[in-house]
Amino acid sequence: MRKNLGVLLVGMLVNMGIGLIMPITTLYLHNQLQQKLIVAGNVLLAFSLAMVLGNLLGGWLFDNWRIKLTHYLGGAIVGLNLLLLFFFPLWPWYALFATCYGWGLGILNSAVNGYIALRQKCTPNLFTQEYWLANLGMGLATFLSGVLYAVNVRWVFGVAFVLFFLAFVIIKFSFHELKRPVDQTKNQFSWRQFTQLPLKFWFICCLLIIIWIGYEQWNSNVSVYMLQKGISVQKYSLLFTISTFEIVLLQPLLGIFFRPTFKNEKWRILLGSGFFAVSYLSLLHATAYPQFILGITLLSLGDILTLTTTPATLNRFATDQNRATIQALGSTAGSLGRALGPLLGSALIELSGFDLTFLLLFAAHLLMVLLGSCVLRTKSNDQV
């Protein structure tokens, strides 16, 4: 881990920046800026769609331009818009700056994931290490977001700026331009080659969309649901601290039970998706805080099994010329889910209530598990 400490710390700091801002967005827009839930959902939609574009642009720039300059570009856009949010946390400027922040974040995130994908050849479990630290950072930041938000929302943006500035400094001194093979004529990636990627790859991307549509309910609408039940913002933030503790404690045990083969990764992805499904069932008619702890625990198990596995699995379909682009496609799928999640969730909740929304999420995840057991079936001639 020591030789890759720089890239691991950057991944952790980027996730801490996300964890500070995203959990309070719906609360701030709804409770402080007096916007409807559907409006908050549209802001998060714009943020995530901008992140989709950033992911694709960042992946292409990483594979076809300069590695460090791609990081700098994404980091500069993120830092500028965090400063603007710090000074002008008002409507409608919040929506504009948050959208531009998402665009820069997508570029930076794709560059970091592409760098990890290239380094993974020397360190097979690098994605697992990065995800472990990223979750540690995410949990700490989500807990801090509730504390800082209770003081002043400007503190949230100010601390996030400091975290991204630290990431910028680490990139400056720890990241290097990695050498690619000289002969790229046979493996040069183009956008037309999307159609040549196997069905397994696209199924995993679709699964990530479904997973993040559900996950975003925890990052947005579940906070409102808990407040309606008389549970405080601080207790809502504490759920993610609990989740982080569970992930940090349990994730290292995965290596004991699952070797890094495609067959084992398939079962990790499907089993984790099942835990995601059951987590939404646990929220039906939830009124007491322990029920939410049970839900976040089931969500954590799904996170540990599925979301720690998908980057390394997607990397099996990549070459040295397109690793950042392949990771960008995976990130794009996640961003699409994040974009659709708050909007779909808010619309369903306003139409039919929380319980039906949670029931539909359970059914969607269960359907993907059943489909995945067929699509991800391994054969003797599989190359992945």
Phi, psi and omega in degrees: 000331186299317183290342178250019186299324181300307182293326178293320179293322178298315177301321179294315182294321178298317179291329175294321176299319177294315184295335177287320191267315189297319183295335184263356185298308180297317179298316183294315180294321185281313188270324185262316181268000173060039177260151179290160179302322181293328177291316177300321177297322178292324176296315178294328175297312179298318177303312184288323176295321175296324178292326174302310179298320178295319177301311182295316179294317180297319178297317180293317179297319180298316183281337187239353183237232182246137184294306185291323180294329175295318175299316181298318181299309179298317181295322180294318179295318179298310183298317180300314184285333173293321176296319179295321177294326179296317184274333185227065178278055187239160176271135006263008183298328179304316182297318181294311183291324178294323178294314179295324175301317179297323178297312178295322180297322178297317178298312181295317182297317179295321179295317179296315180295323177296321178296318178296318181298321178290324181281345185294337179300327179270337181227090188303329183261023184296320178298322179294316178299317181296319182292325178297311179292323179299319179291324176299313178295319181298316181294316178298317182292321180295321176295316180295328183299319178295319179294312181293322180297324179294333178277299179192135184297335179297328178298325179299312182289325179294315179293321177299319178299317179299318180297316180290329176295319176298319177299319179300317180295318180296318178300318181302317189256344185248337183271149182225159173285112183277140180285137175251158179304143182293317182275100182249008188295325184275332188250004181303128185271141172224160182297336178294338182285357175307319184292343181270350177290140187290163181300326179304317181299311183291328177296316179300319177297317178296321178298319178298323177298312181297315182300315184284334172301316178289316183301323182295340175296324177292325181279349183226285191286334178296328178299317178293319178302316181291322178297324177296333179271005178083019180259134191285164176298322181297321178290326175297314178297324180298331178304320182285334172292318175299315179301317179297316178301317180295317181294315180298323182284318190266331186301319179299341180284345183299323182298336180288324187261338184230115172283155183284070174240158182298322180299315179292322178296323177301313183290327175297316181297314183288319179295318178297322178297326176296320177294321175303315182301311184293331180300327180283330174297324183293342181273350180299125179058026180290131179231332184257151183301321178302331178294324177287327175296318177299316180298316181291331177292315176297321177297320179297320178296319175297319178301312182300316186280317188267305189287339173282343187264324189299321179299316179293324178293316177297326180295340177293338181265006187255162169243174180295343181270349185222019185297319179293323179294318177298315178295325178296323178295319176296317177295324178297318177300315177298319180294322176298318177298318177296325180291314183283331186303300181299322182292308179297317180298314180297318180296314180295319181296317180290331180279318191224358177098171184291319188297316179295323177300313180295324180293320178294323177295320176300314182295319181296317179294319180297319178299319179293326176296316180295317177295319182296328179296338177264313185293321184271012180299130180273145177236165184296333183261010177296139181262351184269000000 
